[in-house]
Amino acid sequence: MSKSEELADLKKECLSCLRCELGKTRNNIVFSDGNPDSAKYILIGEAPGENEDLTGTPFVGRAGKLLNEFLIQAGISRQEDLYIINTVKCRPPKNRVPSDFEKEQCRNFIERQIKIVNPKAIILCGATALKSFYTTKIPISKIRGEWLKINVNNIEYNAMAIFHPSFLLRNHSMEVGKPRWLMLEDLKRIKNM
């Protein structure tokens, strides 16, 4: 069975999930994007927003468009090099941060996706993804751009935290040392791993 077929079966299971309140208010589950058969990296975001909930695809709103620009500049193909998921599969009301309970209800799906794709590295996009997979309490601004080791399904993966593109929507400068410049440098480091 190919990775795509395994993930299609997992998605069917996910479609019927009502383990938390988020499942009762969603329009769509936001399962993934990218090509699991060629993906070198898994990018884990926070949670679906309104556009993602409507389309069923992660990172399609303003933040997703900005992420796409940075990926292109870094030489990373969204459709070939990445497999994109979030810490939860359903949109939290009013785009709030998902609760620990909500993330825990989706954890089995996330861990199984990671196991099936078996990436070269995991990109933790934003503070919520970092806190979900890295137990040391440290601000993303202090740890972004560093290679970390995280354990998923008793397998150790290389991981790097990057700023979430929604944070970059409020920080426009590409000046050396500013968040947008750092984001591009981090993605280039990932590409050159």
ABEGO torsion letter per residue (X at the ends): XBAAAAAAAAAAAAAABAABAAAAABABBBABBEBAAABABBBBBABBBAAAAAAGBBGABAAAAAAAAAAAAAGBBAAAABBBBBABABBBBGGBBBBAAAAAAAAAAAAAAAAAAGBABBBBBEAAAAAAABABBBBAAAABGBBBBBBBGGBBBBBBBBBBAAAAAABABABBGBAAAAAAAAAAAAAAX
